[in-house]
């Protein structure tokens, strides 16, 4: 039996979303830009998905722009904003524990002459509003702080940060990477005081290759690509309609309250069982989203334990899937020592997980510690 506990890397596509993708690929396969009936029907499908995603973000349909995923949405947000704002200033503030698509984009901007300030978390793993505000000055054009950290599950006070930033200087563009928050907790554009929000489909039981960027009405973004009229020129190119339609379908299946309570119960059960295993230390902060649990296991290297668990059909991660086994800069920024970080495992839940999955995980870790710790 398979025990999949790596849902922050990707999720299993829901049957309803998969059926919708197949239906669009085989029946409603027209190009949404075509003017004939097949194109019009495809455009209706596109509009329906856009409306559903917008509703989940408390946004207008015209504020949703489909992308190939969270990474592209983050890149459009950063590069598009600084290109639009570069005459006003060249300072961008991010957190030092952002997803790699923000960190790497910021490095490129720094090479291009922009000033990047990466604010570290405090010892609790959180980015605190005052630490961001202290860096805001007349040159600042953008602040980007994620909603939920992808490695530890730490829930950032993005709304509080953005509200304070706007009070200090209302012209600063505020962006949040909400990829790990969307579909798990409420992500509301107005409550967040956000100008830009990035989300991804494959984290919410829809196919890979699709995401969206919320752009608040009136906010100007300079396109990073050029081509046709699709997505109001923000992201030109024929829309991946089967993926987008499936994304909309998956969003229509959200039940935030019920799913959260189920996952919290599983997370609490996992914490209780794991705390009884000698050598297990929790790295996720107290306020972490229950969907993500980061632990260190007895000094056994992450990859060694990961592959040991894999042999038992238990699937977890050693950190962000995008890092492909590289040391965690997130744990390093939190002040966690190298030996402990080197044995870190990320356990991430979905609404489909059960206590059997957790029992198998804990039994596997116990067995792994017995067999591997003195190797």
C-alpha positions in Angstrom: 0.0 0.0 0.0 1.3 3.5 -0.9 1.6 6.2 1.7 2.1 9.5 0.0 3.1 12.3 2.3 4.7 14.7 -0.1 1.7 16.9 -1.0 3.6 20.2 -0.8 5.7 18.9 -3.8 2.6 17.9 -5.7 -0.8 16.4 -5.2 -2.8 13.6 -6.8 -5.1 15.0 -9.4 -8.8 14.7 -8.4 -10.9 12.4 -10.5 -13.3 15.2 -11.3 -10.4 17.5 -12.5 -8.9 14.7 -14.5 -12.2 14.0 -16.2 -12.6 17.7 -17.0 -9.1 17.9 -18.6 -9.9 14.8 -20.7 -13.3 16.3 -21.7 -11.6 19.5 -22.9 -8.8 17.7 -24.7 -11.2 15.3 -26.6 -14.5 17.3 -26.9 -14.2 21.0 -26.2 -10.8 21.2 -27.9 -11.2 24.5 -29.7 -8.8 27.5 -29.4 -10.4 30.1 -27.1 -9.2 32.8 -29.4 -11.0 31.3 -32.5 -14.1 33.1 -33.6 -16.1 30.1 -34.7 -18.4 28.0 -32.5 -15.7 25.6 -31.2 -13.6 28.6 -30.2 -16.6 30.3 -28.5 -17.3 27.1 -26.5 -13.7 26.9 -25.5 -13.7 30.6 -24.4 -16.8 29.8 -22.2 -14.8 27.1 -20.5 -11.9 29.5 -20.0 -14.1 32.1 -18.6 -15.8 29.6 -16.2 -12.4 28.6 -14.8 -11.3 32.2 -14.4 -14.4 33.0 -12.5 -14.0 30.0 -10.1 -10.3 30.9 -9.4 -11.3 34.6 -8.9 -14.0 33.6 -6.4 -11.5 31.6 -4.4 -9.3 34.7 -4.1 -12.1 37.1 -3.5 -11.2 38.8 -6.8 -12.7 39.9 -10.1 -12.4 37.6 -13.1 -10.5 40.3 -15.0 -7.9 40.3 -12.2 -6.9 36.6 -12.8 -4.2 35.8 -15.4 -3.4 32.2 -16.1 0.3 31.1 -16.2 2.2 27.8 -16.5 2.5 27.6 -12.7 3.7 29.4 -9.5 7.2 29.9 -10.7 6.1 31.8 -13.8 3.5 33.8 -11.8 6.3 34.8 -9.4 8.6 35.8 -12.2 5.9 37.9 -13.9 5.2 39.6 -10.6 8.8 40.6 -9.9 10.1 41.4 -13.3 6.8 43.0 -14.5 6.6 45.2 -11.4 10.2 46.5 -11.4 10.0 47.2 -15.1 6.9 49.3 -14.5 8.3 51.0 -11.4 12.0 51.4 -12.2 11.8 55.2 -12.6 10.4 55.6 -9.1 13.0 53.5 -7.3 15.1 50.3 -7.5 14.7 48.7 -4.1 12.8 45.4 -3.7 12.3 43.8 -0.3 11.8 40.1 0.0 12.1 37.6 2.8 15.2 35.4 2.8 13.1 32.2 3.0 11.0 32.8 -0.1 10.6 30.0 -2.7 13.5 29.6 -5.1 11.6 31.3 -7.9 11.6 34.5 -5.9 15.2 34.1 -4.6 16.6 33.4 -8.1 14.6 36.2 -9.7 15.8 38.6 -7.1 19.4 37.6 -7.8 18.9 38.3 -11.5 17.4 41.7 -10.6 20.4 42.5 -8.4 22.8 41.7 -11.3 20.7 44.2 -13.3 21.3 47.0 -10.8 18.4 46.7 -8.5 18.9 46.8 -4.7 17.5 43.6 -3.1 17.0 43.4 0.7 16.3 39.9 2.0 14.8 40.1 5.5 15.6 37.0 7.6 13.1 35.3 9.9 13.4 35.5 13.6 14.1 32.4 15.7 10.4 31.5 15.5 10.7 31.0 11.8 8.5 34.0 11.1 9.0 37.2 9.1 7.9 40.0 11.5 6.2 43.2 10.2 8.6 45.5 11.9 11.6 43.9 10.3 10.1 44.6 6.9 8.9 48.1 7.8 12.4 49.0 9.0 13.7 48.4 5.5 11.0 50.4 3.6 12.4 53.7 2.3 11.8 56.2 -0.5 13.5 53.9 -3.0 11.3 50.9 -2.3 9.0 49.9 -5.1 8.0 46.4 -4.1 7.6 44.0 -1.1 7.2 40.3 -1.6 6.5 38.0 1.4 5.1 34.5 1.0 1.9 33.5 2.7 3.1 30.0 3.9 6.6 28.7 3.8 7.0 25.7 1.6 9.5 23.9 3.8 8.3 24.5 7.4 4.6 25.5 6.9 5.2 28.7 8.9 2.2 31.0 8.3 3.5 34.5 7.6 1.5 37.7 8.6 1.4 38.8 5.0 -1.8 40.8 5.4 -0.4 42.6 8.5 2.9 43.3 6.7 1.2 44.7 3.5 -1.3 46.9 5.5 1.6 48.4 7.4 3.7 48.9 4.2 0.7 50.6 2.4 0.2 52.9 5.4 3.8 54.0 5.1 3.8 54.3 1.3 0.7 53.4 -0.7 2.5 53.3 -4.0 4.6 50.2 -3.0 3.5 47.1 -4.8 2.8 44.2 -2.4 3.1 40.6 -3.7 2.6 37.2 -1.9 3.5 33.8 -3.1 0.4 32.0 -1.9 1.2 28.6 -3.6 1.3 26.7 -0.3 -1.7 28.6 1.3 -4.2 28.5 -1.6 -6.8 25.8 -1.2 -5.8 25.2 2.5 -6.6 28.5 4.2 -8.5 31.5 3.1 -6.5 33.7 0.6 -8.4 36.8 0.1 -6.9 39.6 -2.0 -8.6 42.4 -0.1 -7.9 41.1 3.4 -4.3 40.6 2.4 -4.0 44.1 1.0 -2.1 42.5 -1.8 -1.6 43.9 -5.3 -0.3 40.6 -6.7 -0.9 36.9 -5.6 0.7 33.8 -7.1 -1.1 30.4 -7.0 -0.4 27.0 -8.5 -2.7 24.2 -9.8 -0.8 21.1 -9.0 -0.7 21.9 -5.2 -4.5 21.7 -5.1 -5.3 18.4 -6.9 -5.2 19.8 -10.4 -2.6 19.0 -13.2 0.9 20.4 -13.4 1.7 23.1 -15.9 -0.9 25.6 -14.7 -1.1 28.5 -12.2 -2.4 32.0 -12.0 -1.4 35.5 -11.0 -3.9 37.9 -9.4 -3.2 41.4 -10.5 -5.3 44.0 -8.6 -7.3 46.2 -11.0 -5.3 49.4 -11.7 -1.9 47.8 -11.0 0.5 48.1 -14.0 2.6 45.1 -14.9 5.0 45.2 -17.9 4.8 41.8 -19.8 7.9 39.6 -19.7 6.8 37.9 -23.0 5.4 39.1 -26.3 3.0 37.6 -28.7 -0.8 37.5 -29.0 -3.7 39.0 -27.1 -4.1 36.1 -24.7 -4.4 37.0 -21.0 -4.6 40.6 -21.9 -1.0 40.4 -23.1 0.3 39.7 -19.6 1.0 36.1 -20.6 0.6 35.7 -24.3 0.3 32.4 -26.1 -2.5 29.9 -26.5 -4.0 29.1 -23.1 -3.5 25.5 -21.9 -7.2 25.1 -21.6 -7.4 21.4 -20.5 -5.1 22.3 -17.5 -6.9 25.6 -16.8 -10.4 23.9 -16.9 -9.1 21.2 -14.6 -7.7 23.9 -12.2 -11.1 25.6 -12.1 -12.7 22.3 -11.4 -10.3 21.5 -8.5 -10.9 24.9 -7.1 -14.6 24.3 -7.2 -14.0 21.3 -4.9 -12.4 23.3 -2.1 -14.0 22.8 1.4 -11.5 24.9 3.4 -13.0 24.4 6.8 -13.7 20.6 6.6 -10.4 19.8 4.9 -8.4 22.0 7.4 -10.0 20.2 10.4 -9.3 16.8 8.9 -5.7 17.6 8.2 -5.2 19.3 11.6 -6.4 16.1 13.3 -3.9 14.1 11.2 -1.1 16.5 11.9 -1.8 16.4 15.6 -1.8 12.6 15.5 1.5 12.7 13.6 3.1 15.1 16.2 1.9 12.9 19.1 3.4 9.7 17.5 6.6 11.3 16.3 7.3 13.0 19.7 7.5 9.5 21.1 10.3 8.5 18.8 13.7 9.1 20.4 15.8 11.4 18.1 13.0 13.2 16.3 13.0 17.0 16.6 10.4 19.4 15.2 11.6 22.2 13.0 8.2 23.7 12.0 7.2 26.6 14.2 4.2 26.4 16.6 2.0 28.4 14.2 2.8 26.2 11.1 0.0 25.2 8.8 -1.0 21.7 9.7 -0.5 20.6 6.1 3.3 20.8 6.5 5.4 19.3 9.2 9.2 19.6 9.1 11.2 17.3 11.4 14.8 16.1 11.9 15.3 12.5 12.5 18.2 11.3 14.6 21.2 12.6 12.7 20.4 10.3 9.7 21.0 12.2 6.5 17.7 13.3 4.8 18.3 11.5 1.5 19.3 8.3 3.3 16.1 8.2 5.4 14.0 9.3 2.5 15.1 6.4 0.3 14.8 4.0 3.3 11.2 5.1 3.7 10.6 4.9 0.0 11.5 1.1 0.1 8.5 0.9 2.6 6.2 2.7 0.2 6.3 5.8 2.4 7.0 9.0 0.4 8.2 12.2 2.0 10.6 15.0 1.0 13.9 16.2 2.3 12.8 19.8 1.7 11.5 21.8 -1.2 11.2 19.6 -4.3 12.6 22.4 -6.4 15.9 22.2 -4.5 16.5 18.6 -5.6 18.4 17.6 -2.5 20.4 20.8 -1.9 20.9 22.0 1.7 17.9 23.9 3.0 18.6 27.6 3.0 15.3 28.1 4.9 16.4 26.0 7.9 19.8 27.8 7.8 18.1 31.2 7.8 16.1 30.0 10.9 19.4 29.4 12.7 19.1 25.6 12.7 22.5 24.0 12.8 23.8 22.1 9.8 23.8 18.6 11.4 20.1 19.0 12.3 19.2 20.5 9.0 21.0 17.7 7.1 18.6 15.2 8.7 15.4 17.2 8.0 12.3 15.7 6.4 9.3 17.5 5.2 6.0 15.6 5.7 3.1 17.2 3.9 -0.5 16.1 4.1 -3.6 16.4 2.0 -7.3 15.7 2.6 -6.8 12.2 1.3 -4.3 11.1 3.9 -5.3 8.8 6.8 -3.9 7.7 10.1 -2.6 4.5 8.4 -0.2 6.8 6.4 1.1 8.3 9.6 1.4 4.9 11.3 3.4 3.6 8.3 5.6 6.8 8.4 6.4 6.5 12.2 7.1 2.8 12.0 9.4 3.5 9.0 11.3 6.2 10.9 11.7 4.1 14.0 13.0 1.2 11.9 15.2 3.5 9.9 16.8 5.0 13.1 17.5 1.5 14.4 19.1 0.4 11.2 20.8 3.6 9.9 21.9 5.7 12.8 25.2 3.9 13.4 26.1 3.3 9.8 
